[in-house]
Amino acid sequence: MVTENVSFLIKSDRIFDYIPIVSTVTNLFDLFQKHFVLPEKADISKSRYYTYLKQKKCSRCVVLLFPFLGNIIMGVYDFANRRFNNRNSMLEVVQKNGAALQFASKALRGDKETVLAAVRQSGRALQFASKALRGDKETVLAAVGQDGMALKYANEALRGDKEVVRVAVRQNGRALKYASQALKTEEKVVLEAVQQDGEAFKYASQQLQDNRDFVLAVVERNGVALKQVKECFKGDGGVVLVAALENEEALEWASPHLKNNRNFMLAAFQQDGQTLEYASKEIKRDKGAVLVAVGENGWSLQYADEQLRGDEEVVFAAVKQDGLALQFALLGLNKNQKIVRAAVGQDGWAFQFANEGLKKDKKFVLKVVRQTGWALKFADEMLRRDAEVVRAAVEQSGWALQYASPDLREKEELVWAAVQQDEWALQYAGNALKNNKDFMLKAAKRNVLLIQYAGEILKNDKDFMLEMVQRDGLMLQYASDVVKDNDQVVRAAVEQNGCALMFASARLKENEEIVRVAVHKSAAAFEYAGEQLKQKLKRELG
C-alpha cells in the first residue's frame, strides 16, 4: 500500500509539471524539500520518493515556478529529450544529421545500429559514440569511409590498423595525421594519402621524407606534394621536373636557384610552356627561352617580360600555337595583319582581340572570314551588314549566319548559301524567310527535320504540315496545337508512322479510327492512345 502511494506521489508530481499554477505550487514545495528536508536525511536510498526528489534538478523546479511559460519550456524540453532517448526516433534523426548523435542518451551512443547510421551520414559523429564503439572496427570503417578525418576519434588500436587507415586516407589524405607512427612509415599508406592530397606528405615519417626515391614516387603521383618536401629536394632538378610533369603548379615551390637555371627551365618549358609563370625575371626576359615556352603553349605569353610581349617574333610564335594568345600581345601588334591572320587561322575567336581598325577593314575581314567564317562575330557592325562579307563567311561556315545583320538573314540567296554549307544554319534565318512556304519546302526536301525551324504561320498551315507528315509522320511534333487536332493531318501522320500518335491532340488520341490506323502501322502506338480508348480496346482484346 505504501509503495502504491509513493508511486502515485511521483507520478502526480511529474503530471503537475505540465499544469500551470499547480506546477508553481508543487515545485515550490519540491524546492523546499530539496533544500531543507533532504539535507536532514542521513540515508535516502530506502526512500523512492526522496531518491526521485534528489534526482529532480533544481533548475527544472525554478523554471516551473513561472506558470505557462515554464510549462511550455519544460514541455518542449521533455518532448525533445524523450525523442533523443527513443531508439527509433534517434535513428530517424541521425540518418538525416549524424552530428545529432551528440544529443542522444548515453545508452543510444553505445547502440551500434544508431551509431552506424550516424557515422554513415557524418563520419565525424564518431566522436560522440561510446568508447567501446570507437574501438569497433566495423563502426570506425563506416566513419572513415564517409570522412577520413574521423580517424581522429578512433581508438589507438584502430589508428594503427592498416585497413582502417588506408580507407581513411583514400577518402582524405590528411587523415594520415592521425595514423600510428608505424603506418606513417608504410610506403603504400603514405602514397595513397599523398595521391589523394599532396599536403599529406608532411605527416609522413622523417625516414620517408629523407628518402629521395620515395620522394620521386610521391611527386610522380601528386606534383603539388613538392610543397611539403624538404628544401634539398626543392632544389633537385630531377625531383622538381617529375613534379612539374605531373602538375605545372609544382614549380611554384621549386628553389629560386632552379627557377633561374636556364637549362632546367628550358627542360620544363619543353614539357609545359605554362611553367614560364614560375621562372625567374631573368628567364622571362630571355627571348630564346620564352620562344621555347610559347612554342609549346601560346598562353604562356602572358608570363613573358613586357618587352617580349611586344616582340613580333615571340608573339607570332605564340599565336601560331594558340590564337587566343593574341590577347596578351602588347597594343600595336594586334593590328599587325600577319599576326592577326595567324591567330585567327589557329582559333577564330582570336579575332575579338584584333585592333578595331582591322575589324573595319573590309579587305582584311574578307581574308579572315574566308579562313574562319564565324570570326564574322567580331567584325565591325557595318561589315556584318555587307552582303559580300557575309556570303564569304557563310560559305566557309554556315553557322556564321547568326552574326549577320537581321536584314541579311532575310535574304534567300545568302541563307541558302549558309544552309548548303551547314543545313542547321537555317535556325538563324529571319522570321519572314522561315514563314516563306516555297523556301521551307525547298529546305524540307534537303532534310525534312529542318521544318522544326519553320515559322509559326507555316506550323499552323494545314496544307504545309500535311505535306510534311506525309514525308515523315513524326513531323507532326512541330505542328501547332490547332493542326495537331486536325483529323486529316493526324490520320496522314499515323499512316506514315504509327508512333506519330504521341503528338496528336488529346481528342484525337481517343479517336478509335485514328488509333486503329496507328496501331495497325505500329503496335507500339497503342501506348499513346487515350486512356479511355485504351481500356476499351483492352477489354475487347481480353
LUMBATI-439342 format. One record per residue (C-alpha): residue in one letter; z, x, y negated. Coordinates in steps of 0.1 Angstrom, whole numbers, padded with zeros to 4 digits, always signed. Example, Ala and Ser with C-alpha at 12.3 -4.5 7.8 and 13.67 -1.06 7.14 Angstrom:
BEGIN
A+0078+0123+0045/S+0071+0137+0011/
END
This chain:
BEGIN
M+0000+0000+0000/V+0009+0029-0024/T-0024+0046-0015/E-0043+0015-0023/N-0025+0012-0057/V-0033+0048-0066/S-0070+0044-0057/F-0070+0012-0078/L-0055+0031-0108/I-0080+0059-0105/K-0110+0036-0102/S-0098+0014-0131/D-0093+0045-0153/R-0129+0055-0146/I-0143+0020-0153/F-0122+0017-0185/D-0140+0048-0198/Y-0171+0027-0204/I-0154-0003-0221/P-0150+0001-0259/I-0114-0003-0274/V-0100-0004-0238/S-0111+0032-0233/T-0094+0042-0266/V-0060+0029-0253/T-0064+0043-0217/N-0075+0077-0229/L-0047+0079-0255/F-0023+0072-0226/D-0041+0098-0204/L-0037+0125-0232/F+0000+0116-0235/Q+0005+0121-0197/K-0016+0153-0196/H+0004+0169-0224/F+0039+0155-0219/V+0042+0143-0183/L+0022+0168-0163/P+0040+0199-0176/E+0072+0184-0163/K+0058+0180-0128/A+0066+0211-0107/D+0042+0201-0079/I+0014+0175-0084/S-0005+0184-0052/K+0011+0155-0034/S+0001+0130-0060/R-0036+0119-0060/Y-0032+0102-0094/Y-0018+0133-0112/T-0043+0156-0095/Y-0071+0133-0108/L-0055+0133-0142/K-0052+0171-0144/Q-0089+0174-0135/K-0100+0150-0162/K-0110+0171-0192/C-0092+0167-0225/S-0125+0169-0243/R-0136+0137-0224/C-0104+0119-0234/V-0108+0129-0271/V-0144+0117-0272/L-0134+0084-0257/L-0108+0078-0284/F-0138+0067-0306/P-0149+0033-0295/F-0186+0025-0289/L-0199+0060-0299/G-0176+0077-0275/N-0186+0053-0247/I-0223+0059-0254/I-0219+0096-0254/M-0199+0097-0221/G-0222+0072-0205/V-0252+0093-0212/Y-0234+0124-0201/D-0222+0108-0168/F-0257+0095-0161/A-0273+0129-0166/N-0245+0146-0146/R-0250+0122-0117/R-0287+0128-0117/F-0282+0166-0116/N-0258+0161-0087/N-0282+0139-0068/R-0304+0159-0045/N-0335+0136-0046/S-0333+0133-0084/M-0329+0170-0088/L-0358+0177-0065/E-0380+0155-0087/V-0368+0173-0119/V-0373+0209-0107/Q-0407+0201-0093/K-0417+0195-0129/N-0395+0221-0146/G-0380+0247-0124/A-0357+0260-0151/A-0338+0227-0149/L-0321+0242-0118/Q-0295+0257-0142/F-0281+0222-0147/A-0278+0214-0111/S-0245+0213-0094/K-0232+0244-0075/A-0240+0227-0042/L-0276+0220-0052/R-0281+0255-0065/G-0273+0266-0029/D-0296+0240-0014/K-0327+0258-0001/E-0351+0229-0004/T-0341+0223-0040/V-0342+0259-0050/L-0376+0264-0033/A-0390+0235-0052/A-0377+0251-0084/V-0389+0286-0079/R-0424+0274-0068/Q-0426+0258-0102/S-0410+0286-0121/G-0402+0318-0103/R-0376+0329-0128/A-0355+0298-0118/L-0343+0322-0090/Q-0316+0334-0115/F-0299+0300-0112/A-0299+0300-0074/S-0268+0307-0054/K-0261+0343-0044/A-0270+0335-0008/L-0304+0322-0017/R-0311+0351-0040/G-0309+0371-0008/D-0330+0347+0012/K-0365+0363+0018/E-0384+0331+0020/T-0369+0318-0013/V-0375+0352-0030/L-0411+0354-0018/A-0418+0320-0032/A-0403+0330-0065/V-0421+0363-0070/G-0453+0348-0058/Q-0451+0324-0088/D-0437+0350-0112/G-0435+0387-0102/M-0407+0393-0127/A-0384+0370-0107/L-0378+0402-0086/K-0352+0410-0112/Y-0330+0382-0098/A-0334+0390-0061/N-0305+0408-0044/E-0307+0446-0039/A-0318+0445-0003/L-0349+0424-0011/R-0358+0446-0041/G-0362+0473-0015/D-0383+0451+0008/K-0419+0463+0007/E-0434+0429+0015/V-0414+0412-0013/V-0421+0439-0039/R-0459+0440-0031/V-0461+0403-0036/A-0443+0407-0069/V-0464+0435-0083/R-0496+0418-0073/Q-0485+0389-0095/N-0471+0410-0123/G-0475+0448-0121/R-0445+0453-0144/A-0422+0438-0117/L-0423+0474-0104/K-0394+0480-0128/Y-0371+0460-0106/A-0382+0476-0073/S-0359+0500-0055/Q-0363+0537-0062/A-0377+0543-0027/L-0405+0518-0034/K-0413+0534-0068/T-0423+0564-0048/E-0445+0544-0024/E-0481+0552-0035/K-0496+0519-0022/V-0470+0498-0040/V-0474+0517-0073/L-0512+0515-0071/E-0511+0477-0066/A-0488+0474-0095/V-0510+0496-0118/Q-0541+0477-0108/Q-0525+0445-0120/D-0511+0461-0152/G-0516+0496-0163/E-0482+0496-0182/A-0465+0495-0148/F-0471+0532-0143/K-0442+0541-0165/Y-0419+0527-0137/A-0433+0549-0110/S-0412+0578-0097/Q-0413+0611-0115/Q-0427+0626-0083/L-0458+0604-0085/Q-0461+0608-0123/D-0463+0646-0118/N-0490+0643-0091/R-0525+0649-0106/D-0543+0635-0076/F-0523+0603-0077/V-0527+0601-0115/L-0565+0602-0109/A-0563+0574-0084/V-0543+0554-0109/V-0567+0557-0138/E-0596+0551-0115/R-0582+0517-0108/N-0570+0509-0143/G-0581+0532-0171/V-0556+0517-0196/A-0528+0533-0174/L-0538+0566-0192/K-0514+0553-0220/Q-0485+0558-0196/V-0494+0592-0180/K-0477+0624-0191/E-0491+0643-0221/C-0505+0671-0199/F-0528+0646-0182/K-0539+0631-0215/G-0554+0664-0223/D-0570+0668-0189/G-0608+0662-0192/G-0612+0652-0156/V-0584+0626-0157/V-0595+0611-0191/L-0632+0609-0181/V-0623+0589-0150/A-0601+0566-0170/A-0628+0561-0197/L-0653+0553-0170/E-0631+0525-0158/N-0622+0513-0193/E-0636+0528-0225/E-0604+0519-0244/A-0586+0546-0223/L-0600+0572-0247/E-0576+0559-0274/W-0548+0577-0255/A-0566+0610-0249/S-0552+0640-0266/P-0566+0649-0301/H-0579+0681-0287/L-0601+0663-0262/K-0613+0638-0289/N-0625+0668-0309/N-0641+0686-0279/R-0679+0682-0283/N-0688+0688-0247/F-0661+0664-0234/M-0671+0637-0259/L-0708+0641-0250/A-0700+0636-0214/A-0680+0605-0224/F-0709+0592-0246/Q-0733+0595-0217/Q-0710+0572-0197/D-0704+0548-0225/G-0716+0552-0261/Q-0689+0529-0274/T-0664+0557-0268/L-0676+0571-0301/E-0649+0548-0316/Y-0622+0572-0303/A-0639+0605-0312/S-0626+0628-0340/K-0641+0626-0375/E-0659+0658-0369/I-0677+0644-0338/K-0685+0612-0357/R-0703+0634-0383/D-0722+0653-0356/K-0758+0639-0356/G-0767+0653-0322/A-0735+0638-0307/V-0740+0604-0324/L-0776+0602-0312/V-0764+0605-0277/A-0738+0578-0283/V-0762+0553-0299/G-0789+0561-0274/E-0765+0548-0247/N-0751+0519-0267/G-0766+0509-0300/W-0734+0491-0311/S-0716+0525-0313/L-0735+0530-0346/Q-0706+0511-0363/Y-0683+0540-0355/A-0706+0568-0368/D-0699+0585-0401/E-0712+0566-0431/Q-0738+0592-0438/L-0753+0589-0404/R-0754+0551-0406/G-0778+0558-0434/D-0799+0582-0414/E-0833+0568-0404/E-0835+0587-0371/V-0800+0577-0360/V-0804+0540-0370/F-0838+0538-0353/A-0824+0552-0320/A-0795+0526-0323/V-0817+0495-0329/K-0841+0506-0301/Q-0812+0504-0277/D-0797+0472-0292/G-0815+0454-0320/L-0782+0439-0333/A-0771+0474-0343/L-0791+0468-0374/Q-0761+0450-0389/F-0743+0484-0390/A-0770+0503-0408/L-0764+0511-0445/L-0781+0489-0470/G-0816+0502-0476/L-0825+0509-0440/N-0825+0471-0433/K-0857+0469-0454/N-0874+0497-0435/Q-0902+0479-0417/K-0903+0503-0388/I-0866+0500-0381/V-0865+0462-0386/R-0895+0457-0363/A-0879+0479-0336/A-0847+0459-0339/V-0864+0425-0337/G-0885+0437-0308/Q-0853+0445-0289/D-0835+0414-0300/G-0849+0386-0322/W-0815+0377-0335/A-0815+0411-0354/F-0839+0396-0380/Q-0809+0379-0396/F-0797+0414-0407/A-0830+0423-0423/N-0833+0426-0461/E-0841+0393-0479/G-0873+0408-0493/L-0886+0413-0458/K-0877+0378-0448/K-0900+0366-0477/D-0929+0389-0468/K-0954+0368-0450/K-0974+0397-0437/F-0943+0413-0422/V-0928+0380-0409/L-0961+0372-0391/K-0958+0405-0373/V-0922+0397-0364/V-0928+0362-0351/R-0958+0372-0331/Q-0934+0397-0314/T-0904+0374-0312/G-0912+0337-0320/W-0877+0324-0326/A-0870+0351-0352/L-0885+0323-0374/K-0850+0310-0377/F-0842+0339-0401/A-0874+0338-0421/D-0873+0326-0457/E-0874+0288-0460/M-0908+0290-0478/L-0923+0307-0447/R-0908+0282-0424/R-0930+0256-0442/D-0960+0278-0438/A-0983+0264-0410/E-0998+0298-0402/V-0964+0315-0398/V-0950+0286-0377/R-0981+0284-0355/A-0978+0322-0347/A-0941+0317-0339/V-0945+0287-0316/E-0974+0303-0298/Q-0951+0331-0289/S-0920+0309-0282/G-0923+0271-0282/W-0886+0268-0290/A-0893+0283-0324/L-0904+0248-0334/Q-0868+0238-0341/Y-0868+0262-0370/A-0900+0249-0386/S-0897+0226-0417/P-0894+0189-0410/D-0929+0181-0422/L-0945+0207-0399/R-0926+0193-0369/E-0946+0161-0375/K-0979+0180-0373/E-0995+0171-0339/E-1016+0203-0336/L-0986+0225-0343/V-0962+0206-0320/W-0988+0206-0292/A-0992+0243-0295/A-0954+0246-0290/V-0954+0223-0260/Q-0982+0243-0244/Q-0961+0274-0247/D-0929+0256-0236/E-0931+0219-0229/W-0894+0214-0235/A-0900+0223-0272/L-0911+0186-0276/Q-0875+0177-0282/Y-0878+0194-0317/A-0908+0173-0327/G-0905+0149-0357/N-0894+0113-0351/A-0927+0099-0362/L-0946+0120-0337/K-0921+0111-0309/N-0930+0074-0316/N-0967+0081-0315/K-0979+0064-0284/D-1011+0084-0278/F-0993+0117-0283/M-0964+0108-0260/L-0989+0096-0233/K-1006+0129-0236/A-0972+0147-0232/A-0963+0125-0202/K-0995+0134-0185/R-0983+0170-0187/N-0948+0162-0175/V-0935+0126-0172/L-0899+0138-0178/L-0909+0145-0214/I-0906+0108-0222/Q-0869+0114-0225/Y-0877+0127-0259/A-0898+0097-0269/G-0886+0078-0300/E-0866+0046-0298/I-0896+0025-0307/L-0915+0037-0276/K-0885+0034-0254/N-0884-0003-0264/D-0921-0007-0259/K-0926-0027-0226/D-0962-0016-0220/F-0955+0021-0226/M-0924+0021-0203/L-0943+0000-0177/E-0969+0028-0175/M-0942+0054-0173/V-0923+0037-0144/Q-0955+0032-0125/R-0958+0070-0125/D-0921+0076-0117/G-0897+0047-0113/L-0867+0069-0123/M-0881+0070-0158/L-0865+0036-0162/Q-0834+0055-0172/Y-0849+0064-0205/A-0859+0028-0214/S-0840+0007-0239/D-0815-0018-0227/V-0839-0046-0235/V-0866-0030-0213/K-0841-0024-0185/D-0836-0061-0184/N-0874-0069-0182/D-0883-0082-0147/Q-0919-0068-0148/V-0908-0033-0158/V-0879-0031-0134/R-0899-0045-0105/A-0926-0019-0111/A-0900+0008-0113/V-0883-0001-0079/E-0918-0005-0063/Q-0924+0032-0072/N-0888+0044-0064/G-0862+0020-0050/C-0833+0040-0064/A-0846+0032-0099/L-0825+0001-0094/M-0795+0021-0106/F-0809+0020-0141/A-0817-0018-0141/S-0796-0042-0162/A-0766-0059-0145/R-0785-0091-0144/L-0814-0077-0125/K-0791-0059-0101/E-0782-0094-0090/N-0818-0105-0087/E-0824-0109-0049/E-0861-0105-0051/I-0860-0072-0070/V-0832-0058-0049/R-0850-0066-0017/V-0881-0048-0031/A-0859-0018-0040/V-0841-0017-0006/H-0875-0021+0012/K-0887+0010-0007/S-0855+0030-0002/A-0824+0019+0019/A-0802+0039-0004/A-0810+0015-0032/F-0787-0011-0016/E-0757+0009-0031/Y-0770+0000-0067/A-0772-0038-0061/G-0748-0061-0080/E-0715-0067-0062/Q-0720-0104-0056/L-0755-0100-0042/K-0743-0070-0021/Q-0716-0092-0005/K-0742-0120+0002/L-0766-0096+0018/K-0739-0080+0039/R-0729-0114+0052/E-0765-0122+0061/L-0769-0089+0079/G-0734-0093+0095/
END
